[in-house]
Each structure stands twice: as structure tokens, then as C-alpha cells.
Amino acid sequence: MPKQLPPHSSGLVNKLCETGRLFIEQYESKKPRMQAIADELVGISNNSKGVQNTTNTYRLGAALEVLGVVTVGLAAAFLPAPVKLALCLAGGMVAVCWAGTVVAANATKAATEILSRDRVKDLGKEFMEIIELLKGLLVDIKTVSEELEEKSSSLITPTRNQAKIGLMKTEELQQLLKQTATLSEKSRKVVDWTLNTLRQVKKLLDFIITLTRITPTADDDEKLRDFITHSALRCEKTVLEFARMRNTLRDYLEKQA
């Protein structure tokens, strides 16, 4: 830290460093859980896509089998009665088997999606609680760094102030201003990113609540899968953004030591 900063600027630097250390401490503490939540959401997203693909495969198989039964029925019209009866019975049994398979696949899909919705809701709430805490620290860092940036700039700009504080101190203030401007810009970006993440996850949770009150359609299921996928990727990226913010703060703290 510049050795002879004006009292107000010195106080702001101390406050900024203190809040920065607290963010780093909280991030390091919460990071494993944040990463675990993001990873689980990605897993749920991938699993829901797999279940849907399996269901679609069974549905396609059933449709093709029905088409085959119809074809056999048409062909059987030109065959002797005993052969005709055997073919029709065989075709009917196959169709019934496929129908049972599709029903089972649909039931499995429905049960899986209900469990997934509940789990996603719990994970989303927990992730939001964690980043709300970190967001509060980020907002403090952003506010103080902007105030310090403005104060340092006002001390450097006027010629008479430069004469008062001296050339060496002016150079120190210029260096501090540059470092603080970098931190200020980064904190603004991460605060904005965090707010957008909170909005994205909240939309997901609100949609899940909506689905509990209605019978979801195929479009609703697809929309939910998209919501989960986008939220999972967003959570993953948020962990990385916080890591970059931590690195920026570490660099700032080292320069003020």
C-alpha cells in the first residue's frame, strides 16, 4: 500500500483488502460444494436426455412393429385360414409386448423426472444461497473500489493537489488508481454475472413449481430439460468466474502488502 495515503483513501484501501480477504476465504470454503452442485446438475441433465432417448427408441420400435402387424394382416388375407390365424396371433402378441414396453418406459421416465425435479429444486436453492452470500461481498468490493478509484483520481488530477501531495506520492496514487480500476472493472462484471445466474436459477425453480401444479406435456418436459442444462452450465461457469475474481483479489492484496 502507498505509505502516506490521505486518511480517507487509506481507510478505503484497508476496507477493500479486508473484504477481499473475506471473499477469498468464503470462496475457498464454499467452492467444493458449489462445484459438486454444478457437477450433479450436469449429471441430471445428461441422465434426463438419456431417459428421453430411450423412451423415444421404444416408441419408434412400437410404431414400426404396429406397421409390421398391419402389413402382415394385409398379406394374411390371401393365405389359407390356419396360416392366417397363426400370423394374426403372433402379430398381436408382438404388438402387445411392444405396448407393454412403451408403457413401462413412460412410467420409468415419469418417475425419473419427478425425482429429478425435486433434486434440481433442492440443488438450485442451495446454490442460490451460497452465491447470494458471495454476491454481497462482491457488491461491497465493487462499491469500495469505485469510491477509492474516484477519490484517487480526484487527488491526482488537479495540479495544485499534485503540488501538495508531492511527486512520489502522486506516482504511488497513480499506481493505486490503476490497480483499483482493474479490480473495480472485474468486480462489476462478476456482480452482473452473479445476478444473471441468480435470475437463471430462479426461472428454473419457478418453472419446476409450475410443473407440480399441472400435468406436464412433452413440450414442458423438453423445456425443463433445456432449463436444467442451461442452469447447470451457468453454475459451472459461475464457479470459474468466482475463481478468477479470487485471483484478481489475490493480485491486488499482494500489491498492497
SEDO-773147 format. One line per field, with one value per residue (C-alpha): residue number from 1; x, y, z. Coordinates in nm, 3 decimals. Layout:
nr c(NUM;...)
east c(X;...)
north c(Y;...)
up c(Z;...)
This chain:
nr c(1;2;3;4;5;6;7;8;9;10;11;12;13;14;15;16;17;18;19;20;21;22;23;24;25;26;27;28;29;30;31;32;33;34;35;36;37;38;39;40;41;42;43;44;45;46;47;48;49;50;51;52;53;54;55;56;57;58;59;60;61;62;63;64;65;66;67;68;69;70;71;72;73;74;75;76;77;78;79;80;81;82;83;84;85;86;87;88;89;90;91;92;93;94;95;96;97;98;99;100;101;102;103;104;105;106;107;108;109;110;111;112;113;114;115;116;117;118;119;120;121;122;123;124;125;126;127;128;129;130;131;132;133;134;135;136;137;138;139;140;141;142;143;144;145;146;147;148;149;150;151;152;153;154;155;156;157;158;159;160;161;162;163;164;165;166;167;168;169;170;171;172;173;174;175;176;177;178;179;180;181;182;183;184;185;186;187;188;189;190;191;192;193;194;195;196;197;198;199;200;201;202;203;204;205;206;207;208;209;210;211;212;213;214;215;216;217;218;219;220;221;222;223;224;225;226;227;228;229;230;231;232;233;234;235;236;237;238;239;240;241;242;243;244;245;246;247;248;249;250;251;252;253;254;255;256;257)
east c(0.000;0.125;0.292;0.143;-0.204;-0.457;-0.655;-0.979;-0.806;-0.603;-0.921;-1.081;-0.778;-0.788;-1.160;-1.115;-0.835;-1.034;-1.341;-1.122;-0.968;-1.314;-1.433;-1.130;-1.189;-1.559;-1.500;-1.238;-1.477;-1.779;-1.605;-1.616;-1.990;-2.057;-1.861;-2.040;-2.379;-2.279;-2.148;-2.465;-2.685;-2.483;-2.528;-2.905;-2.918;-2.729;-2.938;-3.269;-3.156;-3.063;-3.402;-3.580;-3.371;-3.452;-3.824;-3.813;-3.639;-3.912;-4.183;-4.021;-3.992;-4.358;-4.463;-4.260;-4.399;-4.756;-4.676;-4.540;-4.853;-5.072;-4.860;-4.886;-5.261;-5.293;-5.079;-5.272;-5.588;-5.450;-5.339;-5.523;-5.728;-5.494;-5.188;-5.383;-5.486;-5.129;-4.986;-5.251;-5.200;-4.822;-4.851;-5.095;-4.866;-4.569;-4.776;-4.894;-4.533;-4.419;-4.714;-4.616;-4.256;-4.362;-4.589;-4.303;-4.064;-4.311;-4.364;-3.988;-3.946;-4.221;-4.082;-3.728;-3.838;-4.031;-3.728;-3.503;-3.730;-3.722;-3.346;-3.287;-3.508;-3.304;-2.972;-3.084;-3.195;-2.868;-2.659;-2.854;-2.798;-2.424;-2.380;-2.610;-2.356;-2.064;-2.259;-2.294;-1.916;-1.870;-2.108;-1.908;-1.584;-1.736;-1.871;-1.549;-1.323;-1.534;-1.520;-1.144;-1.097;-1.292;-1.107;-0.762;-0.845;-0.959;-0.634;-0.418;-0.597;-0.573;-0.227;-0.245;-0.316;-0.013;0.198;0.058;0.100;0.436;0.565;0.643;0.304;0.140;0.314;0.201;-0.154;-0.138;-0.027;-0.303;-0.557;-0.454;-0.474;-0.807;-0.954;-0.871;-1.036;-1.336;-1.398;-1.362;-1.594;-1.861;-1.852;-1.869;-2.155;-2.350;-2.272;-2.384;-2.712;-2.781;-2.704;-2.948;-3.215;-3.149;-3.171;-3.482;-3.654;-3.574;-3.715;-4.028;-4.085;-4.049;-4.310;-4.540;-4.499;-4.607;-4.946;-5.018;-4.978;-4.662;-4.679;-4.397;-4.311;-4.296;-4.059;-3.834;-3.839;-3.745;-3.451;-3.330;-3.369;-3.167;-2.894;-2.857;-2.863;-2.605;-2.366;-2.432;-2.347;-2.026;-1.923;-2.009;-1.762;-1.496;-1.588;-1.553;-1.214;-1.097;-1.225;-1.031;-0.715;-0.769;-0.813;-0.501;-0.302;-0.443;-0.367;-0.009;0.047;-0.094;0.114)
north c(0.000;0.353;0.457;0.804;0.799;1.057;0.914;0.860;0.678;0.471;0.367;0.263;0.054;-0.120;-0.189;-0.318;-0.551;-0.678;-0.752;-0.910;-1.149;-1.240;-1.317;-1.539;-1.720;-1.773;-1.880;-2.137;-2.270;-2.290;-2.391;-2.772;-2.766;-2.525;-2.747;-3.058;-2.895;-2.788;-3.137;-3.304;-3.071;-3.159;-3.528;-3.487;-3.302;-3.579;-3.851;-3.686;-3.672;-4.041;-4.139;-3.939;-4.101;-4.448;-4.368;-4.236;-4.556;-4.774;-4.557;-4.584;-4.961;-4.988;-4.776;-4.989;-5.307;-5.186;-5.109;-5.461;-5.614;-5.419;-5.539;-5.899;-5.860;-5.743;-6.026;-6.279;-6.202;-6.406;-6.706;-7.021;-6.984;-7.179;-6.985;-6.660;-6.729;-6.813;-6.499;-6.276;-6.426;-6.386;-6.029;-5.943;-6.085;-5.883;-5.566;-5.625;-5.679;-5.355;-5.172;-5.302;-5.195;-4.842;-4.816;-4.929;-4.683;-4.400;-4.490;-4.501;-4.168;-4.004;-4.134;-4.030;-3.680;-3.630;-3.733;-3.516;-3.214;-3.246;-3.288;-2.998;-2.776;-2.858;-2.810;-2.483;-2.338;-2.434;-2.288;-1.961;-1.933;-1.977;-1.723;-1.474;-1.464;-1.421;-1.165;-0.948;-0.941;-0.871;-0.575;-0.436;-0.480;-0.311;-0.017;0.046;0.005;0.253;0.501;0.456;0.490;0.816;0.950;0.864;1.018;1.344;1.367;1.317;1.533;1.890;2.043;2.209;1.874;1.723;2.001;1.937;1.562;1.555;1.377;1.044;1.021;1.116;0.823;0.593;0.716;0.662;0.305;0.254;0.404;0.164;-0.139;-0.031;0.037;-0.321;-0.456;-0.227;-0.339;-0.708;-0.681;-0.509;-0.790;-1.064;-0.893;-0.870;-1.234;-1.343;-1.152;-1.318;-1.660;-1.597;-1.499;-1.808;-2.049;-1.876;-1.917;-2.288;-2.319;-2.122;-2.348;-2.659;-2.520;-2.461;-2.822;-2.955;-2.790;-2.926;-3.241;-3.167;-3.200;-3.321;-2.956;-2.888;-3.183;-3.057;-2.704;-2.837;-3.033;-2.718;-2.516;-2.772;-2.785;-2.408;-2.368;-2.645;-2.482;-2.143;-2.278;-2.433;-2.103;-1.914;-2.124;-2.031;-1.661;-1.660;-1.831;-1.556;-1.294;-1.462;-1.448;-1.078;-1.007;-1.204;-1.000;-0.677;-0.779;-0.870;-0.527;-0.352;-0.556)
up c(0.000;-0.067;0.255;0.304;0.157;0.272;0.568;0.374;0.088;0.332;0.510;0.181;0.086;0.425;0.390;0.036;0.140;0.437;0.225;-0.042;0.211;0.337;-0.017;-0.081;0.249;0.181;-0.179;-0.079;0.186;-0.046;-0.369;-0.316;-0.253;-0.540;-0.778;-0.651;-0.711;-1.062;-1.142;-1.014;-1.219;-1.529;-1.445;-1.404;-1.736;-1.915;-1.747;-1.841;-2.203;-2.188;-2.044;-2.313;-2.588;-2.452;-2.441;-2.797;-2.911;-2.760;-2.912;-3.254;-3.217;-3.122;-3.419;-3.659;-3.508;-3.548;-3.909;-3.946;-3.791;-4.031;-4.322;-4.202;-4.168;-4.524;-4.652;-4.444;-4.636;-4.926;-4.715;-4.600;-4.280;-4.043;-4.154;-4.141;-3.778;-3.669;-3.824;-3.670;-3.324;-3.349;-3.470;-3.194;-2.925;-3.053;-3.063;-2.706;-2.592;-2.753;-2.600;-2.256;-2.312;-2.408;-2.103;-1.878;-2.043;-1.999;-1.633;-1.572;-1.747;-1.541;-1.211;-1.303;-1.399;-1.075;-0.870;-1.087;-1.045;-0.667;-0.663;-0.902;-0.688;-0.375;-0.554;-0.712;-0.379;-0.214;-0.496;-0.482;-0.106;-0.149;-0.427;-0.252;0.030;-0.209;-0.412;-0.101;-0.061;-0.432;-0.414;-0.120;-0.315;-0.618;-0.414;-0.220;-0.524;-0.722;-0.435;-0.398;-0.772;-0.773;-0.467;-0.602;-0.938;-0.776;-0.580;-0.888;-1.145;-1.006;-1.040;-0.701;-0.535;-0.707;-0.561;-0.216;-0.206;-0.382;-0.691;-0.522;-0.361;-0.691;-0.861;-0.581;-0.621;-0.996;-0.939;-0.683;-0.922;-1.197;-0.968;-0.824;-1.169;-1.270;-0.956;-0.998;-1.356;-1.268;-0.969;-1.179;-1.435;-1.173;-0.988;-1.315;-1.394;-1.047;-1.074;-1.410;-1.262;-0.978;-1.229;-1.443;-1.150;-1.013;-1.350;-1.332;-0.980;-1.070;-1.371;-1.155;-0.915;-1.212;-1.326;-0.985;-1.036;-1.383;-1.591;-1.793;-2.169;-2.393;-2.462;-2.088;-2.041;-2.317;-2.176;-1.833;-1.976;-2.152;-1.831;-1.634;-1.899;-1.920;-1.542;-1.493;-1.740;-1.582;-1.236;-1.368;-1.526;-1.205;-1.009;-1.267;-1.257;-0.879;-0.913;-1.149;-0.906;-0.627;-0.837;-0.913;-0.542;-0.452;-0.701;-0.558;-0.199;-0.287;-0.440;-0.135;0.112)
